[in-house]
C-alpha cells in the first residue's frame, strides 16, 4: 500500500523528461558516435547542431537569470511610474528602457500586460517595452556580436530595426488602438511588500528553471532546424534565395514565426545559415522576438484573442519593413553576402 502511495506521488514533469533524455543519450553514446562518424551527412548535421547549441546556451542562461531577477524584484507598477505622461515621449522612453531592462520575450509579455493596466492608460508605452526588451537588451546584442564576428554592423542593424519596430507599433497603438480589444483581465497577484526576500528567491529559482527548460527546448528545435537546412535542403534552393532577396526575406520571416526561438539564442541559428544573405537573416532576427507562434499564444492568453489577432499581423508587417529599410541602410554593400 505504501509503495502504491509513493508511485502516485511521483510527478513526471519537464525536469524528469530532461533527465530521462540525458540518460538515454549517455547510454547510447557509443552507438550514436559510430552512426555519426560513419556518415558524412550525420557528421555535418551533428557539427552544426552542436556548434549552434553550445554557443547559444551560455547567453540563454544569462538572459533567463537577468529576466528572472527583473520579474521578481522589479514591480511593473514601479516601471509604470517612471514613464512620462505624454504618450509619444513615453513610447520613446519605453523603447530605450528595453535596452536597460533586459528580458526574454516570454517574460516581456506578462510584464507588458502589467504595464498596460486595466484602463490602458500606458498601453502604447507598455507594448513598446514588450517588443523592445527582448530584442535590444545587452545580452541579445552581445550574443549577436559573437555570432556574427565577420559582420559587426549586424548588431547595429538589429538594434535599430528592432527599436524602430517597437516605437512604430507603440505610436500605432496610441493613434488607432482600442482598449476594448483587450478582453482578458489582469491575473491576481500578491502585494510585493507581502513577500519576504527568501520567498522571492524561491520564486526566482522556480521561474528561472521553468524559463530555461522552456527556452532550451526551442533552442534544440532551432539548432535541429539549422542542421537540417544544411544537409536536407539542396544547395540550389539557397542559391535561388540569394538571387531573389524578396523571396529570401519572405522565407526567413516565415521561418522566424514558426521556429519561435528565444531571442538570446536566435543569432547563432541565423549565423549558421551562411548560405542565406545577410538581409534575410536580419529579417529573421527582427521578426522572431516581435512575433512568433508562442508569442501569439501568450498575447492571446494575456490580452485576449481580439488584441492578438490585430497586433500580431501588424507587428509582423512593421518588423519586416523595418528590417529591410534599416538593413539596406546600415548593411549597405554587405547585405547580399
SERO-4910 file (N, C-alpha, C, O; in steps of 0.05 Angstrom, whole numbers):
BEGIN
 pado doro    nc1    nc2    nc3   cac1   cac2   cac3    cc1    cc2    cc3    oc1    oc2    oc3
  Unk    A     17    -24      0      0      0      0     17     25      0     12     45    -14
  Unk    A     38     24     16     57     47     17     71     51     -9     76     74    -18
  Unk    A     78     29    -23     91     31    -49     73     44    -69     82     60    -85
  Unk    A     47     37    -69     28     49    -87     25     79    -82     23     95   -101
  Unk    A     25     86    -56     23    115    -50     47    130    -59     45    152    -69
  Unk    A     71    118    -57     96    130    -66     96    134    -96    104    155   -106
  Unk    A     86    114   -111     85    116   -140     66    138   -149     71    153   -168
  Unk    A     43    140   -134     24    161   -142     35    189   -137     27    208   -151
  Unk    A     53    192   -118     64    218   -112     85    227   -132     91    251   -134
  Unk    A     95    209   -148    115    216   -168    102    231   -191     83    221   -203
  Unk    A    113    254   -196    102    270   -218    122    272   -241    146    277   -236
  Unk    A    113    268   -265    130    268   -288    128    296   -301    108    302   -315
  Unk    A    149    312   -297    149    339   -308    172    343   -327    185    324   -337
  Unk    A    177    369   -333    198    376   -353    226    368   -343    242    359   -359
  Unk    A    231    371   -317    257    363   -307    262    333   -309    284    325   -317
  Unk    A    242    318   -303    244    289   -305    248    280   -334    263    262   -340
  Unk    A    234    294   -352    238    288   -381    266    294   -390    278    279   -405
  Unk    A    277    317   -381    304    325   -389    324    304   -378    342    296   -393
  Unk    A    321    296   -353    339    276   -342    338    250   -357    358    237   -362
  Unk    A    313    242   -364    310    217   -380    323    218   -407    336    199   -415
  Unk    A    321    241   -420    334    244   -446    365    243   -443    378    230   -459
  Unk    A    375    257   -423    404    256   -419    414    228   -413    435    220   -423
  Unk    A    399    213   -396    407    186   -390    407    168   -415    424    152   -420
  Unk    A    386    172   -432    384    156   -456    407    162   -475    418    144   -488
  Unk    A    414    188   -477    437    195   -494    463    184   -484    480    176   -499
  Unk    A    466    185   -457    491    175   -445    494    145   -449    516    135   -455
  Unk    A    472    130   -447    472    101   -450    478     94   -479    493     75   -485
  Unk    A    467    109   -498    470    102   -526    493    119   -539    493    121   -564
  Unk    A    511    130   -523    532    147   -534    550    133   -555    556    144   -576
  Unk    A    558    108   -548    575     93   -567    562     88   -593    574     91   -614
  Unk    A    537     79   -592    522     74   -617    518     99   -633    521     99   -658
  Unk    A    512    121   -620    508    146   -634    534    156   -647    534    167   -669
  Unk    A    556    152   -632    582    161   -643    590    146   -668    600    157   -687
  Unk    A    584    120   -668    590    104   -692    573    112   -716    582    113   -738
  Unk    A    547    117   -710    529    125   -731    536    152   -743    535    155   -768
  Unk    A    545    171   -726    552    197   -736    578    196   -752    581    208   -773
  Unk    A    598    183   -740    625    182   -753    624    167   -780    642    171   -797
  Unk    A    606    149   -783    605    133   -808    589    146   -830    586    134   -851
  Unk    A    578    170   -825    561    183   -845    570    212   -848    571    226   -828
  Unk    A    575    221   -872    583    249   -876    559    268   -871    563    290   -861
  Unk    A    535    259   -877    511    275   -873    507    279   -843    502    302   -834
  Unk    A    508    257   -827    504    259   -798    527    275   -785    522    290   -766
  Unk    A    551    272   -796    573    288   -785    569    318   -788    574    333   -770
  Unk    A    560    326   -812    555    354   -817    532    364   -800    534    385   -787
  Unk    A    511    349   -798    488    357   -782    495    359   -753    487    377   -739
  Unk    A    511    339   -743    519    340   -715    537    363   -708    535    375   -687
  Unk    A    555    370   -727    573    392   -723    557    419   -721    562    435   -704
  Unk    A    539    422   -740    523    447   -740    505    448   -715    504    469   -702
  Unk    A    493    426   -708    475    426   -684    491    433   -659    483    451   -644
  Unk    A    513    419   -654    529    425   -630    541    453   -630    542    466   -609
  Unk    A    549    462   -654    560    489   -655    540    510   -647    546    528   -632
  Unk    A    516    508   -658    494    527   -651    487    525   -622    485    545   -608
  Unk    A    483    501   -612    473    497   -585    494    505   -564    487    520   -545
  Unk    A    519    497   -567    539    503   -547    545    533   -546    549    544   -524
  Unk    A    545    547   -569    550    575   -569    527    591   -556    531    611   -543
  Unk    A    503    581   -560    479    597   -551    472    592   -522    461    610   -509
  Unk    A    478    569   -511    468    562   -484    478    581   -462    462    586   -444
  Unk    A    503    591   -463    511    610   -441    495    636   -442    487    646   -421
  Unk    A    489    646   -466    474    671   -468    445    666   -461    432    683   -449
  Unk    A    435    642   -467    408    635   -459    405    634   -428    386    645   -417
  Unk    A    425    622   -415    424    620   -386    427    648   -374    412    654   -354
  Unk    A    444    665   -384    447    692   -374    422    708   -377    413    722   -359
  Unk    A    409    706   -400    384    720   -405    362    711   -386    346    728   -377
  Unk    A    360    685   -381    340    675   -363    344    686   -334    325    693   -321
  Unk    A    369    687   -326    375    696   -299    368    726   -296    356    734   -277
  Unk    A    376    742   -316    370    771   -315    340    776   -316    330    792   -300
  Unk    A    326    763   -334    297    768   -336    283    758   -311    263    770   -303
  Unk    A    292    736   -299    280    726   -274    283    746   -251    265    750   -236
  Unk    A    307    758   -249    312    777   -228    294    802   -231    283    812   -212
  Unk    A    290    811   -256    273    834   -261    244    827   -255    230    843   -242
  Unk    A    235    804   -263    208    796   -259    201    794   -229    178    800   -222
  Unk    A    220    785   -213    214    781   -184    219    805   -167    203    811   -149
  Unk    A    240    820   -173    248    842   -155    241    870   -165    244    889   -150
  Unk    A    233    873   -190    225    899   -201    195    898   -208    187    883   -226
  Unk    A    179    913   -193    150    912   -198    142    928   -223    153    949   -228
  Unk    A    123    918   -239    114    932   -262    101    959   -255    103    978   -270
  Unk    A     89    961   -231     77    986   -222     99   1008   -220     94   1031   -227
  Unk    A    122   1000   -210    144   1020   -207    154   1028   -235    160   1052   -239
  Unk    A    155   1010   -254    163   1017   -281    143   1036   -293    151   1054   -307
  Unk    A    118   1032   -288     97   1050   -299    100   1078   -288     95   1097   -303
  Unk    A    108   1081   -263    111   1108   -252    134   1123   -264    135   1147   -262
  Unk    A    153   1109   -276    177   1122   -288    171   1133   -315    187   1148   -326
  Unk    A    148   1126   -327    142   1135   -354    132   1163   -355    116   1171   -337
  Unk    A    140   1179   -375    128   1206   -378     98   1205   -384     88   1184   -393
  Unk    A     85   1227   -380     56   1227   -384     48   1230   -414     27   1219   -422
  Unk    A     65   1243   -429     58   1246   -458     63   1220   -472     85   1209   -471
  Unk    A     42   1210   -486     45   1183   -498     68   1181   -518     82   1160   -518
  Unk    A     73   1201   -535     94   1199   -555    121   1197   -542    138   1181   -550
  Unk    A    126   1213   -520    151   1212   -506    153   1186   -490    175   1174   -489
  Unk    A    131   1177   -478    131   1152   -463    139   1129   -480    152   1110   -471
  Unk    A    130   1129   -505    137   1107   -524    167   1106   -528    179   1085   -528
  Unk    A    179   1130   -533    208   1130   -537    223   1121   -512    242   1106   -514
  Unk    A    215   1130   -489    228   1122   -464    225   1092   -459    244   1079   -451
  Unk    A    201   1081   -465    197   1053   -461    214   1037   -481    224   1015   -474
  Unk    A    217   1047   -505    234   1033   -524    263   1032   -516    276   1011   -517
  Unk    A    274   1055   -506    301   1055   -496    303   1038   -471    324   1026   -466
  Unk    A    282   1038   -454    282   1022   -430    284    993   -435    293    978   -417
  Unk    A    277    984   -459    281    956   -466    310    948   -466    316    925   -460
  Unk    A    328    967   -472    357    961   -471    367    961   -442    386    947   -436
  Unk    A    355    978   -425    365    980   -398    355    957   -381    369    947   -363
  Unk    A    330    948   -386    318    927   -370    314    902   -388    292    899   -399
  Unk    A    334    885   -390    332    863   -409    313    841   -399    307    839   -375
  Unk    A    304    825   -418    286    803   -412    280    788   -437    280    799   -459
  Unk    A    273    763   -434    266    747   -458    237    754   -466    223    766   -450
  Unk    A    229    746   -490    203    753   -500    181    739   -483    159    750   -481
  Unk    A    186    715   -473    166    702   -456    160    718   -431    138    719   -422
  Unk    A    181    730   -419    177    746   -395    167    773   -401    154    786   -383
  Unk    A    172    784   -425    163    811   -431    133    813   -435    122    835   -431
  Unk    A    120    792   -443     91    793   -448     76    798   -421     59    816   -421
  Unk    A     80    782   -400     66    788   -375     74    815   -363     57    829   -352
  Unk    A     99    823   -366    107    849   -356     93    871   -372     84    891   -360
  Unk    A     92    868   -398     78    887   -415     48    889   -408     36    910   -409
  Unk    A     37    866   -401      8    866   -393      4    881   -367    -15    896   -365
  Unk    A     23    878   -349     21    892   -323     24    923   -328      9    938   -316
  Unk    A     43    930   -345     46    959   -351     22    970   -365     15    993   -362
  Unk    A      9    954   -381    -15    962   -396    -37    971   -377    -51    991   -381
  Unk    A    -40    956   -355    -60    962   -335    -88    955   -344    -92    945   -366
  Unk    A   -107    961   -327   -135    955   -333   -147    976   -352   -164    969   -368
  Unk    A   -139   1001   -349   -151   1022   -365   -136   1026   -391   -147   1038   -410
  Unk    A   -112   1016   -393    -97   1020   -418    -85   1048   -421    -78   1056   -443
  Unk    A    -82   1062   -398    -72   1089   -399    -43   1090   -408    -34   1109   -422
  Unk    A    -28   1069   -402      0   1068   -410      4   1046   -432     25   1035   -434
  Unk    A    -18   1041   -447    -18   1019   -466      4   1022   -487     18   1002   -493
  Unk    A      7   1045   -500     27   1048   -521     55   1043   -511     71   1029   -524
  Unk    A     62   1054   -488     89   1050   -476     92   1021   -468    114   1010   -471
  Unk    A     72   1009   -457     74    981   -449     79    962   -472     96    945   -470
  Unk    A     66    967   -494     70    950   -518     97    955   -530    110    937   -541
  Unk    A    107    980   -529    133    986   -539    154    972   -523    173    960   -534
  Unk    A    152    973   -497    171    959   -479    170    929   -484    190    915   -484
  Unk    A    146    918   -488    142    889   -492    157    880   -517    168    858   -518
  Unk    A    158    897   -538    172    890   -563    202    896   -562    218    882   -574
  Unk    A    210    917   -547    238    925   -547    255    909   -528    278    902   -535
  Unk    A    244    902   -505    261    889   -484    274    863   -494    298    860   -488
  Unk    A    260    845   -507    274    820   -515    291    823   -540    305    804   -547
  Unk    A    291    846   -553    305    849   -579    330    866   -578    348    861   -593
  Unk    A    331    885   -559    354    904   -559    369    904   -533    384    922   -528
  Unk    A    363    885   -515    377    885   -490    406    876   -493    413    864   -513
  Unk    A    424    883   -474    452    877   -477    459    848   -482    478    842   -498
  Unk    A    445    830   -470    451    801   -474    447    793   -503    464    779   -514
  Unk    A    425    802   -515    419    795   -543    439    808   -561    448    796   -580
  Unk    A    446    833   -556    465    847   -574    493    835   -572    506    832   -593
  Unk    A    502    828   -548    528    815   -546    528    787   -559    547    780   -573
  Unk    A    506    772   -556    503    747   -570    504    750   -600    516    734   -614
  Unk    A    492    771   -610    492    776   -639    520    783   -648    529    774   -669
  Unk    A    535    799   -632    563    805   -639    580    781   -640    598    778   -657
  Unk    A    576    763   -621    592    738   -620    585    720   -644    602    707   -655
  Unk    A    559    719   -651    550    701   -672    559    711   -700    563    695   -718
  Unk    A    562    738   -703    569    749   -728    595    765   -726    595    789   -729
  Unk    A    618    751   -720    643    766   -717    653    779   -743    667    799   -742
  Unk    A    644    768   -766    653    780   -791    635    801   -802    640    813   -823
  Unk    A    612    807   -788    593    827   -797    584    843   -772    562    840   -763
  Unk    A    602    861   -762    595    876   -738    572    894   -741    559    901   -721
  Unk    A    566    903   -765    543    921   -769    516    907   -765    496    920   -764
  Unk    A    517    880   -763    492    866   -758    481    873   -730    456    874   -726
  Unk    A    498    879   -712    489    887   -685    474    914   -686    452    916   -675
  Unk    A    486    933   -700    473    959   -702    447    957   -718    427    969   -711
  Unk    A    448    941   -740    424    938   -756    401    925   -740    378    933   -742
  Unk    A    408    904   -725    387    891   -709    376    909   -688    351    911   -684
  Unk    A    393    924   -674    383    942   -653    366    964   -665    345    970   -654
  Unk    A    375    975   -687    360    997   -699    333    988   -710    313   1001   -706
  Unk    A    333    965   -724    308    955   -736    288    947   -714    264    951   -716
  Unk    A    298    934   -693    280    924   -671    269    948   -656    245    948   -649
  Unk    A    286    968   -650    276    992   -636    256   1007   -653    235   1016   -643
  Unk    A    261   1009   -679    242   1022   -697    216   1007   -697    195   1020   -697
  Unk    A    216    981   -698    192    965   -698    176    970   -672    151    975   -674
  Unk    A    189    970   -649    176    974   -624    163   1002   -622    140   1005   -614
  Unk    A    178   1023   -630    168   1050   -628    145   1055   -648    125   1067   -640
  Unk    A    147   1045   -672    125   1048   -691    100   1035   -681     78   1046   -683
  Unk    A    102   1010   -670     78    997   -660     67   1011   -636     42   1011   -632
  Unk    A     84   1024   -620     74   1040   -598     58   1064   -607     37   1070   -597
  Unk    A     69   1078   -627     55   1100   -639     29   1092   -653      9   1106   -651
  Unk    A     30   1069   -666      6   1059   -680    -16   1053   -660    -40   1060   -664
  Unk    A     -9   1041   -637    -29   1036   -616    -40   1062   -604    -63   1064   -599
  Unk    A    -22   1081   -600    -31   1107   -588    -50   1121   -607    -68   1136   -598
  Unk    A    -48   1117   -633    -65   1130   -652    -90   1114   -658   -112   1126   -659
  Unk    A    -88   1088   -662   -111   1073   -671   -119   1050   -652   -139   1037   -657
  Unk    A   -104   1045   -631   -111   1023   -613   -136   1028   -598   -143   1051   -592
  Unk    A   -149   1007   -590   -174   1009   -574   -172    991   -549   -167    967   -552
  Unk    A   -175   1003   -525   -173    987   -501   -193    965   -499   -187    944   -486
  Unk    A   -216    967   -513   -236    946   -512   -227    921   -526   -239    900   -522
  Unk    A   -206    922   -542   -195    898   -554   -182    880   -534   -179    856   -538
  Unk    A   -173    891   -511   -161    876   -490   -183    864   -473   -195    879   -456
  Unk    A   -189    839   -477   -212    826   -463   -204    810   -439   -222    802   -423
  Unk    A   -179    805   -435   -170    789   -412   -162    807   -389   -149    827   -393
  Unk    A   -171    800   -365   -165    816   -342   -138    808   -331   -128    787   -337
  Unk    A   -127    826   -315   -101    821   -303   -103    798   -283   -122    797   -267
  Unk    A    -84    779   -283    -84    758   -262    -79    769   -235    -64    789   -232
  Unk    A    -90    758   -215    -87    767   -188    -59    759   -177    -51    736   -180
  Unk    A    -46    778   -165    -20    772   -152    -20    785   -125    -35    804   -119
  Unk    A     -3    774   -108      0    786    -81     15    812    -82     28    819   -101
  Unk    A     13    827    -60     27    852    -58     57    847    -56     65    829    -42
  Unk    A     73    864    -71    102    859    -70    113    861    -42    133    847    -35
  Unk    A    102    878    -25    112    881      2    104    859     21    115    857     43
  Unk    A     86    841     12     77    820     30     95    795     29     90    776     44
  Unk    A    115    795     12    132    772     10    160    779     20    170    800     14
  Unk    A    172    760     35    199    765     45    219    758     23    212    748      2
  Unk    A    244    764     29    265    761     10    269    731      3    274    725    -21
  Unk    A    266    714     23    270    685     17    250    674     -3    257    659    -21
  Unk    A    224    682      1    204    673    -17    208    684    -46    202    671    -65
  Unk    A    219    708    -48    225    719    -74    247    703    -88    246    698   -112
  Unk    A    267    695    -73    289    679    -84    278    651    -93    287    640   -113
  Unk    A    259    641    -78    247    615    -86    232    619   -112    234    602   -130
  Unk    A    217    641   -114    202    647   -139    222    650   -162    217    641   -185
  Unk    A    244    664   -157    264    668   -178    275    642   -188    278    637   -212
  Unk    A    282    624   -169    294    598   -176    274    582   -193    282    569   -212
  Unk    A    249    582   -185    229    567   -199    224    579   -227    221    564   -246
  Unk    A    222    605   -228    217    618   -254    240    614   -273    236    609   -296
  Unk    A    265    616   -262    289    612   -279    290    584   -289    297    579   -313
  Unk    A    284    564   -272    285    536   -281    264    531   -303    270    519   -323
  Unk    A    240    542   -298    219    537   -318    226    551   -345    223    539   -366
  Unk    A    235    576   -343    241    591   -368    264    579   -383    264    578   -407
  Unk    A    284    569   -368    307    558   -381    300    532   -396    308    528   -419
  Unk    A    285    515   -383    277    490   -396    259    495   -420    262    482   -441
  Unk    A    241    515   -418    223    521   -440    239    533   -463    235    525   -486
  Unk    A    257    552   -457    272    565   -478    292    545   -490    297    546   -515
  Unk    A    304    528   -474    323    508   -484    310    489   -504    323    480   -523
  Unk    A    285    482   -499    271    464   -517    268    477   -545    272    464   -565
  Unk    A    262    503   -545    261    517   -571    288    519   -584    291    518   -608
  Unk    A    309    523   -567    336    524   -578    343    497   -591    356    497   -613
  Unk    A    336    475   -579    341    449   -591    327    447   -618    339    437   -638
  Unk    A    302    455   -620    288    455   -645    301    472   -666    304    465   -689
  Unk    A    310    496   -657    323    514   -676    350    503   -685    356    505   -709
  Unk    A    366    492   -667    391    480   -676    387    456   -694    401    453   -714
  Unk    A    366    440   -689    360    418   -706    351    428   -734    358    416   -754
  Unk    A    335    449   -734    326    460   -760    350    471   -776    352    467   -800
  Unk    A    369    485   -762    393    495   -776    409    472   -787    419    474   -809
  Unk    A    412    451   -772    427    427   -781    413    414   -805    426    406   -825
  Unk    A    386    413   -804    371    401   -826    374    417   -851    375    406   -873
  Unk    A    374    444   -848    376    461   -872    403    457   -886    404    459   -911
  Unk    A    424    450   -871    450    446   -883    451    419   -899    466    417   -918
  Unk    A    437    399   -891    440    373   -902    416    363   -919    419    345   -935
  Unk    A    393    374   -914    368    365   -928    361    382   -952    355    372   -973
  Unk    A    362    409   -947    354    427   -969    376    429   -990    399    433   -983
  Unk    A    370    425  -1015    390    426  -1036    403    453  -1038    391    473  -1032
  Unk    A    428    454  -1048    442    479  -1050    429    499  -1069    430    523  -1064
  Unk    A    416    489  -1090    404    507  -1110    382    523  -1098    375    545  -1108
  Unk    A    369    513  -1076    348    528  -1063    359    553  -1051    347    575  -1054
  Unk    A    381    551  -1037    394    574  -1025    405    593  -1046    405    617  -1042
  Unk    A    415    582  -1068    425    599  -1089    401    615  -1101    405    639  -1108
  Unk    A    378    603  -1102    354    617  -1112    346    639  -1092    339    661  -1101
  Unk    A    348    634  -1066    341    654  -1046    361    677  -1047    353    700  -1044
  Unk    A    386    671  -1052    406    692  -1054    402    710  -1078    408    734  -1077
  Unk    A    392    698  -1100    387    714  -1124    361    730  -1123    358    750  -1136
  Unk    A    342    721  -1106    316    735  -1104    312    742  -1074    302    727  -1059
  Unk    A    321    766  -1068    321    775  -1040    293    777  -1028    289    771  -1005
  Unk    A    274    784  -1045    246    787  -1035    236    759  -1025    224    757  -1004
  Unk    A    242    738  -1041    234    712  -1033    249    703  -1008    238    691   -990
  Unk    A    275    709  -1007    291    703   -984    281    716   -959    280    704   -937
  Unk    A    273    741   -961    262    756   -938    236    743   -929    232    739   -905
  Unk    A    219    736   -947    193    723   -940    197    696   -927    184    690   -907
  Unk    A    216    680   -937    221    654   -926    232    656   -898    223    642   -879
  Unk    A    252    674   -894    264    677   -867    245    689   -847    246    682   -823
  Unk    A    228    707   -856    207    718   -838    188    697   -828    181    695   -805
  Unk    A    179    680   -847    161    658   -840    175    638   -822    163    627   -804
  Unk    A    200    633   -827    216    614   -811    218    624   -782    217    609   -763
  Unk    A    222    650   -779    224    662   -752    198    658   -736    199    653   -712
  Unk    A    176    661   -750    150    658   -737    145    629   -728    135    623   -707
  Unk    A    153    610   -745    148    582   -740    167    570   -719    159    555   -701
  Unk    A    193    577   -721    213    565   -703    209    576   -674    214    561   -656
  Unk    A    201    601   -671    196    612   -645    219    609   -626    216    599   -603
  Unk    A    243    618   -635    267    616   -618    268    637   -597    255    658   -599
  Unk    A    284    632   -576    289    652   -556    308    673   -567    326    666   -582
  Unk    A    304    698   -560    320    719   -572    349    718   -564    366    729   -578
  Unk    A    355    705   -541    383    703   -533    398    682   -550    423    681   -549
  Unk    A    384    666   -565    397    644   -579    393    645   -609    406    631   -624
  Unk    A    374    662   -619    368    661   -647    391    670   -665    392    662   -689
  Unk    A    408    688   -655    430    698   -671    449    675   -680    459    676   -703
  Unk    A    453    655   -663    471    633   -671    458    615   -692    472    604   -709
  Unk    A    432    612   -691    418    597   -712    420    613   -738    425    600   -759
  Unk    A    415    639   -738    417    655   -762    445    655   -773    449    654   -797
  Unk    A    465    657   -755    493    658   -764    501    631   -778    519    632   -795
  Unk    A    489    609   -770    496    583   -782    485    581   -810    495    564   -825
  Unk    A    466    597   -818    455    596   -845    472    613   -864    462    633   -875
  Unk    A    496    606   -867    515    622   -883    508    623   -912    517    640   -927
  Unk    A    491    604   -921    483    604   -949    461    625   -956    455    629   -979
  Unk    A    450    638   -935    429    658   -939    442    686   -935    459    689   -917
  Unk    A    435    705   -952    447    732   -949    441    745   -922    423    736   -908
  Unk    A    455    766   -916    453    779   -890    425    792   -886    414    791   -864
  Unk    A    414    804   -907    389    818   -904    366    799   -895    352    806   -876
  Unk    A    362    777   -909    341    758   -899    347    748   -870    328    744   -855
  Unk    A    372    745   -864    378    736   -836    372    758   -816    364    753   -794
  Unk    A    376    783   -824    369    806   -807    339    806   -802    329    810   -780
  Unk    A    323    801   -823    294    799   -820    287    777   -801    269    781   -784
  Unk    A    301    755   -802    296    732   -784    300    741   -755    285    734   -737
  Unk    A    321    757   -750    328    766   -723    309    787   -712    305    789   -688
  Unk    A    298    803   -730    280    825   -721    251    814   -717    238    822   -699
  Unk    A    242    797   -735    215    786   -733    212    767   -710    192    769   -695
  Unk    A    232    750   -705    229    729   -685    221    739   -657    202    730   -646
  Unk    A    236    759   -645    229    768   -619    204    785   -618    193    790   -596
  Unk    A    194    794   -641    170    811   -642    144    794   -645    124    800   -632
  Unk    A    145    774   -662    120    758   -666    128    730   -675    143    727   -695
  Unk    A    118    710   -661    120    682   -670     97    667   -658     80    679   -644
  Unk    A     96    641   -662     73    626   -654     69    625   -624     47    626   -614
  Unk    A     91    624   -609     88    623   -579     81    650   -568     65    652   -549
  Unk    A     91    672   -580     84    698   -571     54    704   -578     41    717   -562
  Unk    A     45    695   -601     17    699   -607     -1    685   -587    -21    696   -578
  Unk    A      7    661   -579     -9    646   -559     -9    661   -532    -29    662   -518
  Unk    A     15    671   -524     17    684   -499      2    711   -499    -11    718   -479
  Unk    A      3    726   -521    -12    751   -523    -42    746   -522    -57    761   -510
  Unk    A    -50    724   -535    -79    718   -535    -87    711   -506   -110    717   -498
  Unk    A    -70    697   -491    -77    690   -464    -76    713   -445    -92    714   -426
  Unk    A    -58    732   -449    -55    755   -430    -72    779   -438    -81    793   -420
  Unk    A    -75    784   -464    -90    807   -473   -118    800   -484   -136    816   -483
  Unk    A   -120    776   -496   -145    768   -509   -141    763   -538   -122    774   -551
  Unk    A   -158    747   -550   -156    740   -578   -160    764   -597   -147    766   -617
  Unk    A   -178    782   -590   -184    805   -607   -159    822   -609   -153    833   -631
  Unk    A   -144    825   -587   -119    840   -588    -98    826   -605    -86    838   -623
  Unk    A    -93    801   -599    -72    786   -613    -78    784   -643    -59    785   -659
  Unk    A   -103    781   -651   -109    779   -679   -103    804   -695    -99    803   -719
  Unk    A   -103    827   -681    -97    852   -694    -67    859   -691    -54    869   -710
  Unk    A    -57    855   -667    -30    864   -660     -9    848   -674     11    859   -685
  Unk    A    -11    821   -675      9    804   -686     13    809   -716     36    812   -724
  Unk    A     -8    809   -733     -3    814   -761      9    841   -767     27    844   -784
  Unk    A      0    862   -752     11    889   -756     41    889   -748     57    902   -762
  Unk    A     47    876   -726     75    875   -717     93    861   -738    115    869   -743
  Unk    A     82    839   -749     97    824   -769    104    842   -793    127    842   -802
  Unk    A     85    857   -804     90    874   -827    109    896   -820    127    902   -836
  Unk    A    106    909   -797    124    930   -789    152    920   -784    171    934   -792
  Unk    A    155    896   -773    181    885   -767    196    879   -794    220    884   -796
  Unk    A    182    867   -813    194    861   -838    203    886   -853    225    888   -863
  Unk    A    185    906   -853    191    931   -867    214    946   -853    232    957   -866
  Unk    A    214    946   -826    236    960   -812    263    946   -816    283    959   -820
  Unk    A    263    919   -816    288    905   -820    299    909   -848    323    913   -851
  Unk    A    281    910   -868    290    915   -895    301    943   -899    322    947   -911
  Unk    A    287    963   -887    296    990   -890    322    995   -876    341   1006   -887
  Unk    A    324    987   -851    348    991   -836    371    974   -847    394    982   -848
  Unk    A    365    949   -855    385    932   -866    398    943   -891    423    943   -894
  Unk    A    382    953   -910    393    965   -934    409    991   -928    428    997   -942
  Unk    A    401   1005   -907    415   1030   -900    441   1024   -885    461   1036   -891
  Unk    A    440   1006   -865    463   1001   -848    483    981   -860    507    986   -860
  Unk    A    472    959   -870    490    938   -881    502    947   -908    524    939   -914
  Unk    A    487    962   -924    498    972   -949    506    950   -967    490    932   -974
  Unk    A    531    951   -976    541    931   -995    544    903   -984    547    884   -999
  Unk    A    542    901   -957    545    875   -945    520    858   -945    521    834   -940
  Unk    A    497    871   -951    471    856   -947    468    832   -965    452    814   -959
  Unk    A    482    831   -987    479    809  -1006    499    787  -1001    499    767  -1016
  Unk    A    516    789   -981    536    769   -976    524    745   -962    539    726   -957
***
